[in-house]
Amino acid sequence: MLKLSTKPPHSTGSRIVTGSLALFFVVGSSLTVADENDAKQLLKAMADYLDAQQAYSFDYDSTLDVVTHDNQILGIASSGEVTLTRPNNLYATRMGGFANVEMNFDGKTLSVLGKNANKYAQVEIDGDTDTLIDQLKNVYQVPMPAADLLLTNASEVLLENVTDIKDLGSGVIGGVECNSLAFRTDEVDWQIWIAQGDTPYPCRYIITSKQVENGPQYSVQTRNWKTGDAVVARDYSFKNSTDATLVELDKLSDANDLPENFTHRKGAAE
Protein backbone atom coordinates (compact mmCIF):
# COMPACT_ATOMS: atom_id res chain seq x y z
CA MET A 1 0.00 0.00 0.00
CA LEU A 2 1.36 3.39 -1.00
CA LYS A 3 1.54 5.87 1.88
CA LEU A 4 1.63 9.60 1.34
CA SER A 5 3.06 12.40 3.40
CA THR A 6 0.58 15.09 2.51
CA LYS A 7 -3.16 15.76 2.79
CA PRO A 8 -5.34 17.51 0.19
CA PRO A 9 -4.81 21.26 -0.08
CA HIS A 10 -6.87 24.10 1.36
CA SER A 11 -6.98 27.82 0.69
CA THR A 12 -3.85 29.92 0.12
CA GLY A 13 -3.93 32.28 3.08
CA SER A 14 -3.95 30.01 6.12
CA ARG A 15 -3.52 26.37 5.12
CA ILE A 16 -0.83 24.18 3.67
CA VAL A 17 -1.45 22.83 0.21
CA THR A 18 0.00 20.23 -2.08
CA GLY A 19 0.60 20.72 -5.79
CA SER A 20 1.85 19.62 -9.19
CA LEU A 21 4.89 17.94 -10.70
CA ALA A 22 7.12 20.74 -11.98
CA LEU A 23 10.56 21.56 -13.42
CA PHE A 24 12.41 24.25 -11.50
CA PHE A 25 15.12 26.68 -12.54
CA VAL A 26 17.06 28.43 -9.77
CA VAL A 27 16.90 32.18 -10.33
CA GLY A 28 19.75 34.20 -8.89
CA SER A 29 19.43 37.22 -6.67
CA SER A 30 20.23 39.48 -9.62
CA LEU A 31 16.68 39.03 -10.98
CA THR A 32 15.11 42.47 -11.42
CA VAL A 33 11.48 42.79 -10.30
CA ALA A 34 9.06 45.67 -10.54
CA ASP A 35 7.62 47.48 -7.57
CA GLU A 36 5.29 45.30 -5.50
CA ASN A 37 2.56 47.91 -5.79
CA ASP A 38 2.41 47.16 -9.51
CA ALA A 39 1.89 43.48 -8.71
CA LYS A 40 -0.90 44.32 -6.26
CA GLN A 41 -2.57 46.53 -8.86
CA LEU A 42 -2.40 43.77 -11.48
CA LEU A 43 -3.92 41.27 -9.04
CA LYS A 44 -6.67 43.73 -8.11
CA ALA A 45 -7.37 44.42 -11.79
CA MET A 46 -7.91 40.69 -12.30
CA ALA A 47 -10.27 40.49 -9.31
CA ASP A 48 -12.18 43.61 -10.40
CA TYR A 49 -12.56 42.23 -13.93
CA LEU A 50 -13.99 38.95 -12.67
CA ASP A 51 -16.27 40.77 -10.20
CA ALA A 52 -17.67 42.85 -13.06
CA GLN A 53 -18.79 39.76 -15.01
CA GLN A 54 -22.38 38.68 -14.43
CA ALA A 55 -21.40 35.25 -15.73
CA TYR A 56 -18.22 33.49 -16.83
CA SER A 57 -17.07 29.98 -17.64
CA PHE A 58 -13.79 28.20 -18.29
CA ASP A 59 -12.19 24.79 -18.62
CA TYR A 60 -9.21 23.79 -16.50
CA ASP A 61 -6.47 21.22 -16.06
CA SER A 62 -5.08 20.66 -12.58
CA THR A 63 -2.33 18.60 -10.99
CA LEU A 64 -2.08 17.65 -7.32
CA ASP A 65 1.27 16.50 -5.92
CA VAL A 66 1.50 13.76 -3.32
CA VAL A 67 4.76 12.73 -1.66
CA THR A 68 5.46 9.10 -0.79
CA HIS A 69 7.35 7.94 2.30
CA ASP A 70 10.40 7.38 0.09
CA ASN A 71 10.15 11.00 -1.11
CA GLN A 72 8.85 10.31 -4.59
CA ILE A 73 6.58 13.09 -5.87
CA LEU A 74 3.56 11.81 -7.78
CA GLY A 75 1.27 14.07 -9.78
CA ILE A 76 -2.47 13.33 -9.83
CA ALA A 77 -4.03 15.01 -12.88
CA SER A 78 -7.63 16.11 -13.39
CA SER A 79 -9.62 18.26 -15.80
CA GLY A 80 -12.99 19.95 -15.60
CA GLU A 81 -15.13 22.99 -16.23
CA VAL A 82 -16.62 25.81 -14.18
CA THR A 83 -19.61 28.06 -14.87
CA LEU A 84 -20.47 30.86 -12.44
CA THR A 85 -23.51 33.14 -12.66
CA ARG A 86 -23.76 35.84 -10.03
CA PRO A 87 -24.80 36.07 -7.38
CA ASN A 88 -25.59 32.50 -6.36
CA ASN A 89 -25.20 29.91 -9.13
CA LEU A 90 -22.23 27.62 -9.69
CA TYR A 91 -21.64 24.52 -11.79
CA ALA A 92 -18.36 22.63 -11.73
CA THR A 93 -16.99 19.28 -12.81
CA ARG A 94 -13.77 17.41 -12.11
CA MET A 95 -12.69 14.23 -13.86
CA GLY A 96 -9.47 12.38 -13.12
CA GLY A 97 -8.15 8.87 -12.83
CA PHE A 98 -9.92 8.35 -9.50
CA ALA A 99 -12.78 10.87 -9.47
CA ASN A 100 -15.62 11.95 -11.73
CA VAL A 101 -17.68 14.61 -9.99
CA GLU A 102 -20.39 17.09 -10.94
CA MET A 103 -21.43 19.92 -8.61
CA ASN A 104 -24.54 22.13 -8.85
CA PHE A 105 -25.38 25.08 -6.61
CA ASP A 106 -28.63 27.02 -7.09
CA GLY A 107 -28.36 29.44 -4.17
CA LYS A 108 -30.22 27.12 -1.79
CA THR A 109 -28.82 23.62 -2.21
CA LEU A 110 -25.43 22.22 -3.12
CA SER A 111 -25.62 18.88 -4.94
CA VAL A 112 -22.51 16.79 -5.60
CA LEU A 113 -22.78 13.74 -7.85
CA GLY A 114 -20.10 11.05 -7.91
CA LYS A 115 -20.60 9.59 -11.35
CA ASN A 116 -18.37 6.53 -10.96
CA ALA A 117 -20.20 5.26 -7.87
CA ASN A 118 -23.55 6.78 -8.94
CA LYS A 119 -23.98 8.39 -5.52
CA TYR A 120 -24.82 11.96 -4.65
CA ALA A 121 -24.82 14.24 -1.62
CA GLN A 122 -26.83 17.37 -0.90
CA VAL A 123 -26.19 20.19 1.57
CA GLU A 124 -28.50 23.11 2.30
CA ILE A 125 -26.51 26.33 1.89
CA ASP A 126 -28.51 29.54 1.57
CA GLY A 127 -26.44 32.34 0.07
CA ASP A 128 -24.20 33.47 -2.73
CA THR A 129 -21.16 31.72 -4.20
CA ASP A 130 -18.88 33.36 -1.61
CA THR A 131 -20.98 31.77 1.13
CA LEU A 132 -20.81 28.43 -0.66
CA ILE A 133 -17.02 28.48 -0.88
CA ASP A 134 -16.66 29.58 2.75
CA GLN A 135 -18.99 26.85 3.98
CA LEU A 136 -17.31 24.11 1.96
CA LYS A 137 -13.82 25.03 3.16
CA ASN A 138 -14.47 25.96 6.77
CA VAL A 139 -17.53 23.91 7.76
CA TYR A 140 -17.35 20.81 5.59
CA GLN A 141 -13.53 20.76 5.26
CA VAL A 142 -13.64 20.26 1.49
CA PRO A 143 -10.23 20.97 -0.13
CA MET A 144 -10.63 23.85 -2.59
CA PRO A 145 -7.14 25.27 -3.22
CA ALA A 146 -8.07 27.43 -6.22
CA ALA A 147 -11.54 28.54 -5.10
CA ASP A 148 -10.22 31.84 -3.73
CA LEU A 149 -9.99 33.01 -7.36
CA LEU A 150 -13.80 32.82 -7.58
CA LEU A 151 -14.48 35.06 -4.58
CA THR A 152 -15.80 38.58 -5.07
CA ASN A 153 -12.96 39.91 -2.88
CA ALA A 154 -10.33 37.62 -4.40
CA SER A 155 -7.40 40.04 -4.25
CA GLU A 156 -7.96 40.79 -0.55
CA VAL A 157 -8.18 37.11 0.36
CA LEU A 158 -5.16 36.15 -1.75
CA LEU A 159 -3.02 38.90 -0.20
CA GLU A 160 -3.75 37.82 3.38
CA ASN A 161 -0.52 36.96 5.25
CA VAL A 162 1.64 37.75 2.18
CA THR A 163 5.17 38.72 3.20
CA ASP A 164 6.87 39.12 -0.18
CA ILE A 165 5.63 40.16 -3.63
CA LYS A 166 7.38 40.07 -6.98
CA ASP A 167 6.31 41.17 -10.46
CA LEU A 168 8.24 38.83 -12.76
CA GLY A 169 7.20 40.55 -15.97
CA SER A 170 5.75 38.73 -18.95
CA GLY A 171 5.08 35.04 -19.54
CA VAL A 172 3.09 33.04 -22.08
CA ILE A 173 0.48 30.43 -21.06
CA GLY A 174 -1.34 28.50 -23.78
CA GLY A 175 -0.34 31.12 -26.33
CA VAL A 176 -1.69 33.98 -24.17
CA GLU A 177 0.75 36.65 -22.99
CA CYS A 178 0.41 37.08 -19.24
CA ASN A 179 1.71 39.12 -16.34
CA SER A 180 3.64 36.78 -14.03
CA LEU A 181 3.37 37.52 -10.31
CA ALA A 182 4.91 35.69 -7.32
CA PHE A 183 3.86 35.89 -3.66
CA ARG A 184 5.11 34.37 -0.41
CA THR A 185 3.57 33.64 2.98
CA ASP A 186 5.09 31.79 5.92
CA GLU A 187 3.32 28.61 4.86
CA VAL A 188 3.17 28.69 1.05
CA ASP A 189 4.62 30.29 -2.03
CA TRP A 190 2.19 30.97 -4.85
CA GLN A 191 2.42 32.28 -8.37
CA ILE A 192 -0.20 33.49 -10.81
CA TRP A 193 -0.18 34.33 -14.51
CA ILE A 194 -2.84 36.89 -15.53
CA ALA A 195 -3.79 37.54 -19.15
CA GLN A 196 -2.67 40.94 -20.39
CA GLY A 197 -5.07 43.40 -22.01
CA ASP A 198 -8.72 44.16 -21.42
CA THR A 199 -9.62 40.66 -20.18
CA PRO A 200 -7.23 39.98 -17.25
CA TYR A 201 -8.40 36.48 -16.31
CA PRO A 202 -6.15 33.99 -14.44
CA CYS A 203 -4.35 31.65 -16.85
CA ARG A 204 -2.30 29.60 -14.39
CA TYR A 205 -2.13 29.39 -10.59
CA ILE A 206 0.44 27.39 -8.62
CA ILE A 207 0.65 26.92 -4.85
CA THR A 208 3.79 25.40 -3.31
CA SER A 209 3.92 24.05 0.23
CA LYS A 210 6.82 25.30 2.37
CA GLN A 211 6.05 23.07 5.36
CA VAL A 212 5.99 19.71 3.61
CA GLU A 213 9.30 18.15 2.58
CA ASN A 214 10.10 18.40 -1.16
CA GLY A 215 7.70 21.32 -1.65
CA PRO A 216 4.71 19.58 -3.26
CA GLN A 217 2.47 21.79 -5.38
CA TYR A 218 -1.05 22.24 -6.59
CA SER A 219 -1.42 23.80 -10.04
CA VAL A 220 -4.37 24.76 -12.20
CA GLN A 221 -4.29 26.05 -15.76
CA THR A 222 -7.39 27.54 -17.37
CA ARG A 223 -8.57 27.76 -20.98
CA ASN A 224 -11.65 28.58 -23.06
CA TRP A 225 -12.67 31.58 -20.97
CA LYS A 226 -16.10 32.97 -21.84
CA THR A 227 -18.07 35.85 -20.37
CA GLY A 228 -21.47 37.45 -20.75
CA ASP A 229 -23.68 36.18 -23.57
CA ALA A 230 -20.98 33.70 -24.66
CA VAL A 231 -21.58 31.67 -21.49
CA VAL A 232 -23.88 28.73 -22.13
CA ALA A 233 -27.10 29.09 -20.11
CA ARG A 234 -27.83 26.18 -17.79
CA ASP A 235 -30.18 25.00 -15.07
CA TYR A 236 -28.22 24.93 -11.81
CA SER A 237 -30.66 22.66 -9.98
CA PHE A 238 -29.78 18.97 -9.62
CA LYS A 239 -31.72 16.37 -11.60
CA ASN A 240 -31.18 12.79 -10.42
CA SER A 241 -31.43 11.36 -13.93
CA THR A 242 -29.29 8.29 -13.14
CA ASP A 243 -31.24 7.23 -10.03
CA ALA A 244 -28.14 7.83 -7.91
CA THR A 245 -28.09 6.87 -4.21
CA LEU A 246 -28.19 9.69 -1.65
CA VAL A 247 -25.28 9.66 0.86
CA GLU A 248 -23.70 12.07 3.32
CA LEU A 249 -21.15 14.46 1.81
CA ASP A 250 -18.25 12.96 3.77
CA LYS A 251 -19.21 9.49 2.48
CA LEU A 252 -18.92 10.51 -1.16
CA SER A 253 -15.54 8.85 -1.71
CA ASP A 254 -15.92 9.17 -5.46
CA ALA A 255 -15.22 12.89 -5.08
CA ASN A 256 -11.63 12.39 -3.88
CA ASP A 257 -8.64 12.97 -6.14
CA LEU A 258 -6.83 10.04 -4.51
CA PRO A 259 -7.78 6.34 -4.69
CA GLU A 260 -8.77 4.48 -1.54
CA ASN A 261 -5.48 2.56 -1.41
CA PHE A 262 -3.62 5.85 -0.89
CA THR A 263 -3.30 6.59 2.82
CA HIS A 264 -2.00 9.69 4.58
CA ARG A 265 0.74 9.76 7.16
CA LYS A 266 -0.21 11.19 10.53
CA GLY A 267 1.14 14.68 11.09
CA ALA A 268 1.29 15.65 7.43
CA ALA A 269 0.10 18.94 5.96
CA GLU A 270 -3.27 20.35 7.00
N, C-alpha and C positions, 0 to 999 in steps of 0.2 A: 504494500500500500504506500502510495506516494504521500509524504507529509510536507506541508508547506509552512513557511515562516512568516506569512502575512495574511491578514484578513482583508475583506473587500473594503474599498475606499469610501470615505465620506467627503464632506465639503472641504473646500480649500482652507478657510480661515482657521479652523480650530481642530481639525482631525487629520490623522495620518492617512495617506492614501497609497495605493500601489499603482503600477502603471505599465508601460509598454516596452517591448524589446527595442533597443535603440543603439545607434552607432554614435559614439562621442568623439569630438575633437577638443583637445585642451586649448583654450584660448588664453594667451598670455595677458599680463597686466597692462600691456601697451594698447589694448583695445580701446578705441575712442568711442564714448557713448554720449548721446545728447542729454540735455538737462532732464531730470526726472519729471519736471512739471509738464514737459512735452508728452512724456509717456502717459501721465495721468490724464491729460487732455484727450489723447488718442483713445484711451480706454473709456473715458466718459462719452466721447463722441459715438463709440460703438454702442454703449448702453442707451444713449439718447435715441439713436437711430432705431434700435430694436423696440424701445418703448413707444416710439411714434407709429409703429406698424399695428394696425388693427388685427392683422393676421399675417402669419408667415409659416413657411414649411421648409424642410431641408432633409436630405439623406445624410447618413453618417457612417463612418467606419471607426471602430474603437478597438483598442488593445489593452488588456489588463495583464500586468506582470504578476507572477507568483514566484516565490523563491523557495527552492527545496532545501532540505536539511543539509545537503551536500553543496549548497550555494550555486545550484544551477538556476538560471532565470528562464522561466517559461512564459511565453506570451499567449494569452487566450484571446482570440479575435472574434469580434461580433460586428454585425451591421444592422442598420435599421432606419427608421424614418420618424420624424416629429412634425406634427401640425399643431399650432397654437393659435387660438382665436380669443382675443381679449373680450371680457376680463376673466372668464372662468371656464374655458373649454380647452382640453388638451388630449391629443391622441399620439401615442408613441408605440413603436415596435422595437424589438431587439431579437435578432436571430443569430445564434452561434452554434458551435459544435455540441453544446450541452443545454442550450436554452432556446425557446421559441415563444416569445411573450408578446401579447398585445394589451395595451392599456388604454382605457377610455375614462375621461373625466368630464362630467356635464355640469359641474358647479354644485352638485348635491351628492353624487355618488362616484367613487372611484371603483372601477371594475378592472381586474387583472386576469387575463386568460392565459393559462399555460397550455399551448396547443399540443405539445408532445404528449402530455399526460391527460389532455382533455379535462382539465380541472380549472375552476375559476374562483376568485375571491372578490368580495365586495366590502368596501369600507365607506361609511357615511362621513363625508367631509363637506361642510357647507361653507363655501367661500370662493375666492378667486384662485388663480394658478399659484400665486405666491403662498397662499395658505396651504394649498395642496403640497407644495414642495417642502414647506416647513414641517407639516405634519408627518410626511413620509420619513424625513430625515431624523426628526427629533422625538417623535412619538412612536413610530413604527420601526425605527432603526433600519430603514431601507437604504442601502448604499446608492448615492446619487452624486458622483464626483463632479460631473459637468453641469448639474442642474442650476448652479448659481448663475450661469450665463442666461437663463430664462427668466430670472427675477426682474421686476421692474426697477429695482435699485441695484442692479448688478455691479456697477463700478464701486459703490460703497461697500458692498459685501465682499467683493474680491480684494479690496484694498485693506480690509481689516487685518491687523497684526503684521502688515508688510513692513519690513525693515530695510529693504534695499530695492531700488528700481533702476532699470536700465532700458534705454531705447537703443535697440541694436540695428536700427536702420531698416533696409528693405530686404524682403525675402519673397520667394515665389512658391505658392502652394497650389498644386493642381492647375498650373498655368495662370494663376491669379497673383498679381503683385500685391504684397502685403506689407504692413508695418509690423516689425518683429519686436516684441516687448518682453522683458524678463523681470520677474519679481521674486523676492525671497521673504520667508517668514522663518521663525525658529524651527518650525516643524517640517515645512515643505519648501521646495523651489517650484515655481510654475512659470510657464512661458505661453504666450499667445500670439498668434499671427492674425492681423485684422486687415481685411481687404481695403485697399486704398480707393479713394474716389468718393462718390456720392452715396455709395451703399456699403458702409463699413461694418460688414458682418464678420463674425469669427470664422476663420478658415481652419485653424488648428489650435488645439489646447492641450498642453502636456503638464502633468503634475508629477513631481518627483519626491519620493519620501526621503527625508534626511535622518529618520530615526529607525529605519529598518536597514540592516546590512545589505550592501550591494545597490542601494538606491533604486528599488523597483519603481516603475512608473505606471501611470494611467494616461493614455492619449486618445484623443478623439479628433477626427478630421471630417469636415463637413463638405457637402457638395449639393448641387441642384437647389440653391436657395431661391425661393419664390416669395413674393409679398403681394398684398392687396388682392386684386381680382384674379391674379395668376394662381392663387392658392385654391386647390380643389375643395369645394364645399363638401362637408360630411356631417353625418349625424353622430354626435358624440355619446349618445346613450348606448348601453351594451345590449346586444341581442344574442341570446344563447342559442344560436342556430345549430350548434353541434351537440346539443343536449349534454353539455359539460356538467361535471359534478361540483357542487359548491363546497369549498373548504375554507378554513381560516387562512388569512394572509400569510402567517408564518409557516403554514403547512404546504405552501405552494412551492415545492422544491424545484419544479420545472422552471422557475423564474431565475434560478441561480446561474451565474456564469460558469461555476465550477461543478464538475461531476461529483456524485456522492462519494466516490472512492478517494477524493481529495480531502484530507483532514488538515486542520489548522493547529499549529503548535501553541500551547498555552503561553501567554505573555507576549504575543506578537502584536503587530500594529493595530490600533483601535480605529 
